[in-house]
Amino acid sequence: MIGVLPGWAHPILQNPMWIEFTAEALEVRVDMSVRELIVVQGLPQDTDGMVDYDLALDLAPKHLPYLLEHLSFKADGKELKGEVVKVDPPKVIGKGLEGPDRAHFNVHVRYVLASAPETVTVTVMHRMCEEFPSAPGVPWDFSYAYRFGPKGAVPQLGALYRGKPVSFSTGLGAEARAAGGGVVRLEQAPEKSRAQWALLVVLWALLAGMGTGVLSLRFYQVVAVVWLVSFLLVTVTRTGLAMPFPAFACGAATALLAMDLLYGGGAGQNRRAVLVVVGAMLFGVALGGVVPAVGGKPWLAGVLVAALVAAGLGVVLQRRLGGDAPGPRAVRQVVALAAGVEALWIMLRLAGVTG
């Protein structure tokens, strides 16, 4: 969330943003980097990257109107007016060319919510530094890593890119508003998320079948128990998982298994068995934590059937192509490579890294 890449060699900036809400207002904390003061307000910077700390403190208040103007919050389509409540300056501004990128003013902004219907749709968009290219014809790659949710609850995580609005539903109905809180969920098409999660599960099951196709049926029973127990533990305890952790974990488990199939050949069954068991646990935990955010549980039955079929196909493929002949082994590696690349792509989409 707090990683900032250097803006000199690569014109990239990503700042953290925390968005919490109550029945009355959005409470936003956004990090404003010293680099923005250099770009927008003309804060002088020496050749070694150093800037004057006191001058940065003087320029920060002058930058706040620009920040509010280029950061848009809407509730049910109506623009909200932000009020800066407090600004926490950085303790120091580090040395070197990357020092201004890593030093931030933490700006507290309050957006008052008017009376609203059953559900409040919050839309966020930013246009930071769009008028100030890093070089002629080269715009700044400016984004925010956001956390969104009611106070005291598990937040949603994601990335906010310039000119690309992100919308949420607070779920603040009349009863929830009276209680001063609500349930947060990403306002995205559930069918799209379900399809992506389902395909990620199927790809992992296919690779699991290929990786452990010579093992006994009892091993698959162990895998099924691990998956079910981890899924039920998260579901029963109602533990929500904030993106992008579940997507990264499941995508990484699938990609590691694909890499092992690519380079491990027919050996390494014990190693692959460990990868499959760990992957089963990760998938169980992830799906148990994200099911409420993608439209409920009925779709899981179809996912499980598809996963069983994919695992069976993987077992058949492994046994048919289990020899070391160049042809069969090449086919197995091509399947593993294609499935691993697709899993990584789905992981990035679910995590909000790509569109």
C-alpha positions as CSV (number, residue, x, y, z in Angstrom):
1,M,0.0,0.0,0.0
2,I,2.8,2.4,0.8
3,G,5.2,1.5,-2.0
4,V,6.2,4.5,-4.2
5,L,8.4,4.0,-7.2
6,P,11.0,6.6,-8.1
7,G,9.7,9.4,-10.4
8,W,12.9,10.3,-12.0
9,A,14.0,7.2,-13.9
10,H,10.3,6.1,-14.2
11,P,7.5,8.7,-14.1
12,I,5.4,6.5,-11.7
13,L,3.7,7.6,-8.5
14,Q,1.4,5.6,-6.3
15,N,0.1,7.0,-3.1
16,P,-2.0,5.3,-0.4
17,M,-5.6,6.4,0.2
18,W,-7.9,5.3,3.1
19,I,-11.6,5.8,2.6
20,E,-13.9,5.0,5.6
21,F,-17.5,5.9,5.9
22,T,-20.3,6.3,8.5
23,A,-23.9,7.2,8.0
24,E,-23.0,10.9,8.0
25,A,-19.8,11.2,6.0
26,L,-16.8,9.8,4.1
27,E,-13.6,10.1,6.1
28,V,-10.7,10.1,3.6
29,R,-7.0,10.1,4.4
30,V,-4.9,10.6,1.3
31,D,-1.1,10.7,1.1
32,M,0.3,13.7,-0.8
33,S,3.9,13.2,-1.8
34,V,6.5,16.0,-1.8
35,R,7.0,15.0,-5.5
36,E,3.6,16.5,-6.2
37,L,4.7,19.8,-4.7
38,I,7.8,19.7,-7.0
39,V,5.7,19.0,-10.1
40,V,2.7,21.2,-9.5
41,Q,3.8,23.9,-7.1
42,G,7.4,24.3,-8.4
43,L,9.1,23.3,-5.2
44,P,12.9,23.6,-6.0
45,Q,14.9,20.5,-5.9
46,D,18.7,20.3,-5.9
47,T,20.7,18.1,-8.2
48,D,21.2,15.6,-5.4
49,G,17.4,15.4,-4.9
50,M,17.3,17.4,-1.7
51,V,14.5,19.9,-1.1
52,D,14.0,22.5,1.6
53,Y,11.8,21.1,4.4
54,D,10.5,24.4,5.6
55,L,9.6,25.6,2.1
56,A,7.7,22.3,1.5
57,L,5.7,23.0,4.7
58,D,4.8,26.5,3.3
59,L,3.8,25.1,-0.1
60,A,1.7,22.2,1.2
61,P,-1.4,24.4,2.1
62,K,-1.3,26.1,-1.3
63,H,-1.5,22.6,-2.9
64,L,-4.6,21.5,-1.0
65,P,-7.1,23.3,-3.4
66,Y,-5.5,21.6,-6.3
67,L,-5.8,18.2,-4.5
68,L,-9.5,18.7,-3.8
69,E,-10.2,19.9,-7.3
70,H,-8.5,16.9,-8.9
71,L,-10.0,14.3,-6.5
72,S,-13.6,13.6,-7.1
73,F,-16.1,11.9,-4.7
74,K,-19.7,11.4,-5.7
75,A,-22.6,9.9,-3.8
76,D,-25.4,8.5,-6.0
77,G,-24.0,10.7,-8.9
78,K,-24.0,13.9,-6.9
79,E,-20.6,15.6,-6.4
80,L,-19.5,15.9,-2.7
81,K,-17.6,18.8,-1.4
82,G,-14.5,18.0,0.6
83,E,-13.3,19.8,3.6
84,V,-9.7,19.4,4.8
85,V,-9.8,18.6,8.5
86,K,-6.1,18.1,9.2
87,V,-2.7,17.7,7.5
88,D,0.1,15.6,9.0
89,P,3.5,16.6,7.6
90,P,6.3,14.1,7.0
91,K,8.8,13.9,9.8
92,V,11.7,14.2,7.4
93,I,12.3,14.3,3.6
94,G,14.8,11.8,2.7
95,K,18.0,12.3,0.8
96,G,18.5,11.3,-2.8
97,L,16.4,11.6,-5.9
98,E,13.7,9.3,-4.5
99,G,13.4,11.2,-1.2
100,P,10.5,13.4,-2.3
101,D,8.6,10.3,-3.6
102,R,8.8,8.6,-0.2
103,A,7.9,11.7,1.9
104,H,4.2,12.3,2.3
105,F,1.8,14.8,3.8
106,N,-1.2,12.8,5.2
107,V,-4.3,14.9,4.3
108,H,-7.5,14.2,6.2
109,V,-10.6,15.2,4.2
110,R,-14.3,14.9,5.2
111,Y,-17.1,14.6,2.7
112,V,-20.5,15.0,4.2
113,L,-23.2,12.6,2.9
114,A,-26.7,14.1,2.4
115,S,-29.9,12.1,3.0
116,A,-29.7,9.0,0.7
117,P,-31.9,6.1,-0.5
118,E,-31.4,2.5,0.6
119,T,-28.0,2.2,-0.9
120,V,-25.4,4.9,-1.3
121,T,-23.2,4.4,-4.4
122,V,-19.8,6.1,-3.9
123,T,-17.8,6.9,-7.0
124,V,-14.1,8.0,-6.8
125,M,-12.0,9.4,-9.6
126,H,-8.8,11.4,-9.7
127,R,-7.0,13.6,-12.3
128,M,-3.7,14.3,-10.5
129,C,-0.9,15.8,-12.5
130,E,-2.7,15.5,-15.8
131,E,-1.6,19.0,-16.8
132,F,2.1,18.4,-15.9
133,P,3.9,15.7,-18.0
134,S,7.1,14.3,-16.6
135,A,8.6,14.9,-20.0
136,P,7.3,16.3,-23.3
137,G,4.6,13.8,-24.3
138,V,5.2,11.5,-21.3
139,P,2.4,11.8,-18.7
140,W,2.9,10.8,-15.1
141,D,1.7,7.3,-14.3
142,F,-0.2,8.4,-11.1
143,S,-2.4,6.1,-9.1
144,Y,-3.7,5.5,-5.6
145,A,-3.7,2.2,-3.7
146,Y,-7.0,2.5,-1.8
147,R,-8.6,0.9,1.2
148,F,-12.4,1.3,1.3
149,G,-14.9,0.2,4.0
150,P,-16.8,1.1,7.1
151,K,-14.9,1.8,10.3
152,G,-13.9,-1.3,12.2
153,A,-14.6,-3.7,9.2
154,V,-12.4,-5.5,6.8
155,P,-11.7,-3.1,3.9
156,Q,-11.7,-3.6,0.2
157,L,-8.3,-3.0,-1.5
158,G,-7.6,-1.9,-5.0
159,A,-6.0,0.6,-7.3
160,L,-7.4,4.0,-8.5
161,Y,-6.0,5.1,-11.9
162,R,-6.2,8.5,-13.4
163,G,-9.5,9.1,-15.2
164,K,-10.9,5.7,-14.4
165,P,-13.7,5.9,-11.8
166,V,-14.2,3.2,-9.2
167,S,-17.6,2.7,-7.6
168,F,-18.7,1.1,-4.3
169,S,-21.9,0.4,-2.6
170,T,-22.0,1.2,1.1
171,G,-25.2,-0.7,1.8
172,L,-26.4,2.1,4.1
173,G,-30.1,1.4,4.2
174,A,-32.4,3.1,6.8
175,E,-31.6,0.7,9.6
176,A,-27.8,0.7,8.9
177,R,-27.8,4.5,8.7
178,A,-29.5,4.7,12.1
179,A,-26.8,2.4,13.5
180,G,-24.1,4.5,12.0
181,G,-22.4,2.0,9.7
182,G,-23.0,-0.4,6.8
183,V,-21.7,-3.4,4.9
184,V,-19.2,-2.7,2.1
185,R,-19.0,-4.6,-1.1
186,L,-17.3,-3.8,-4.4
187,E,-19.9,-2.6,-6.9
188,Q,-18.9,-4.7,-9.8
189,A,-20.7,-7.3,-12.0
190,P,-20.9,-10.4,-9.8
191,E,-21.1,-12.6,-12.9
192,K,-17.7,-11.3,-14.0
193,S,-16.1,-12.0,-10.7
194,R,-17.7,-15.4,-10.4
195,A,-16.5,-16.4,-13.9
196,Q,-12.9,-15.3,-13.1
197,W,-12.8,-17.1,-9.8
198,A,-14.3,-20.2,-11.3
199,L,-11.8,-20.3,-14.2
200,L,-8.9,-19.8,-11.7
201,V,-10.2,-22.8,-9.7
202,V,-10.6,-24.9,-12.8
203,L,-7.1,-24.1,-14.0
204,W,-5.6,-25.0,-10.6
205,A,-7.6,-28.3,-10.6
206,L,-6.3,-29.2,-14.1
207,L,-2.7,-28.6,-13.0
208,A,-3.2,-30.4,-9.8
209,G,-4.5,-33.4,-11.7
210,M,-1.5,-33.2,-14.1
211,G,1.0,-32.8,-11.2
212,T,-0.2,-35.7,-9.0
213,G,-1.8,-37.9,-11.6
214,V,0.2,-41.0,-10.5
215,L,-0.7,-40.7,-6.9
216,S,-3.5,-42.7,-5.2
217,L,-7.1,-41.8,-4.8
218,R,-6.6,-41.4,-1.1
219,F,-4.4,-38.3,-1.8
220,Y,-7.2,-36.6,-3.6
221,Q,-9.4,-37.3,-0.6
222,V,-6.9,-35.6,1.6
223,V,-6.8,-32.6,-0.8
224,A,-10.6,-32.4,-0.8
225,V,-10.7,-32.5,3.0
226,V,-8.1,-29.7,3.3
227,W,-10.0,-27.6,0.8
228,L,-13.4,-28.2,2.6
229,V,-12.1,-27.6,6.1
230,S,-10.3,-24.4,5.2
231,F,-13.4,-23.1,3.3
232,L,-15.8,-23.9,6.1
233,L,-13.5,-22.4,8.8
234,V,-13.5,-19.1,6.9
235,T,-17.2,-19.3,6.0
236,V,-18.4,-20.2,9.5
237,T,-16.3,-17.5,11.2
238,R,-17.4,-15.0,8.5
239,T,-13.9,-13.9,7.9
240,G,-13.8,-11.4,5.1
241,L,-10.6,-11.2,3.0
242,A,-9.6,-7.9,1.4
243,M,-8.4,-7.9,-2.2
244,P,-5.9,-8.3,-3.6
245,F,-4.5,-11.0,-1.2
246,P,-6.9,-13.9,-2.2
247,A,-6.3,-13.3,-5.9
248,F,-2.5,-13.1,-5.5
249,A,-2.4,-16.2,-3.2
250,C,-4.4,-18.3,-5.6
251,G,-2.7,-17.1,-8.7
252,A,0.7,-17.7,-7.2
253,A,-0.3,-21.2,-6.1
254,T,-1.4,-22.0,-9.6
255,A,1.7,-20.4,-11.3
256,L,4.1,-22.3,-9.0
257,L,2.5,-25.6,-9.8
258,A,2.7,-24.7,-13.5
259,M,6.4,-23.9,-13.2
260,D,7.0,-27.2,-11.5
261,L,5.3,-29.1,-14.3
262,L,7.3,-27.1,-16.8
263,Y,10.7,-27.8,-15.3
264,G,10.2,-30.8,-13.0
265,G,9.4,-33.3,-15.7
266,G,8.0,-36.6,-14.4
267,A,9.9,-36.4,-11.1
268,G,9.2,-34.5,-8.0
269,Q,5.9,-36.0,-7.1
270,N,6.4,-35.3,-3.4
271,R,7.2,-31.7,-4.1
272,R,4.1,-31.3,-6.3
273,A,2.0,-33.1,-3.7
274,V,3.0,-30.4,-1.2
275,L,2.2,-27.6,-3.7
276,V,-1.3,-29.1,-4.3
277,V,-2.1,-29.4,-0.6
278,V,-1.0,-25.9,0.1
279,G,-2.8,-24.7,-3.0
280,A,-6.0,-26.5,-1.8
281,M,-5.8,-24.7,1.5
282,L,-5.2,-21.3,-0.1
283,F,-8.2,-21.8,-2.5
284,G,-10.4,-22.9,0.3
285,V,-9.5,-19.9,2.5
286,A,-9.8,-17.4,-0.5
287,L,-13.1,-18.6,-1.8
288,G,-14.6,-18.7,1.7
289,G,-13.5,-15.1,2.2
290,V,-14.7,-13.7,-1.2
291,V,-17.9,-15.6,-1.8
292,P,-20.1,-12.9,-0.2
293,A,-18.5,-10.3,-2.4
294,V,-19.2,-12.1,-5.6
295,G,-22.9,-12.9,-5.2
296,G,-23.5,-15.7,-2.8
297,K,-22.8,-19.4,-2.6
298,P,-25.0,-21.3,-5.1
299,W,-22.5,-20.9,-7.9
300,L,-20.0,-22.9,-5.9
301,A,-21.6,-26.2,-6.8
302,G,-21.0,-25.7,-10.5
303,V,-17.4,-24.6,-9.7
304,L,-16.7,-27.8,-7.8
305,V,-18.1,-30.0,-10.5
306,A,-16.1,-28.2,-13.1
307,A,-13.0,-28.5,-10.9
308,L,-13.5,-32.3,-10.5
309,V,-13.8,-32.7,-14.2
310,A,-10.7,-30.6,-14.8
311,A,-8.8,-32.6,-12.2
312,G,-9.9,-35.8,-13.9
313,L,-8.7,-34.5,-17.3
314,G,-5.4,-33.6,-15.7
315,V,-4.9,-37.1,-14.3
316,V,-5.7,-38.6,-17.7
317,L,-3.4,-36.2,-19.5
318,Q,-0.6,-36.9,-17.0
319,R,-0.9,-40.7,-17.4
320,R,-1.2,-40.5,-21.2
321,L,1.8,-38.1,-21.5
322,G,3.7,-39.3,-18.6
323,G,6.6,-40.6,-20.6
324,D,9.8,-38.8,-21.3
325,A,9.4,-38.8,-25.1
326,P,9.9,-35.4,-26.6
327,G,6.4,-35.2,-28.0
328,P,4.3,-36.0,-25.0
329,R,6.4,-34.1,-22.6
330,A,6.2,-31.0,-24.9
331,V,2.4,-31.3,-25.0
332,R,2.3,-31.4,-21.2
333,Q,4.6,-28.4,-20.8
334,V,2.6,-26.4,-23.3
335,V,-0.6,-27.1,-21.4
336,A,1.1,-26.1,-18.1
337,L,2.5,-22.9,-19.6
338,A,-0.8,-21.9,-21.1
339,A,-2.7,-22.6,-17.8
340,G,-0.1,-20.8,-15.7
341,V,-0.1,-17.7,-17.9
342,E,-3.9,-17.6,-17.9
343,A,-3.9,-18.0,-14.1
344,L,-1.5,-15.0,-13.7
345,W,-3.7,-12.9,-15.9
346,I,-6.9,-13.7,-14.0
347,M,-5.0,-13.0,-10.7
348,L,-4.1,-9.5,-11.9
349,R,-7.6,-8.8,-13.1
350,L,-9.2,-10.0,-9.8
351,A,-6.7,-7.9,-7.9
352,G,-7.5,-4.8,-9.9
353,V,-4.0,-4.5,-11.4
354,T,-5.3,-4.7,-15.0
355,G,-8.5,-3.7,-16.6
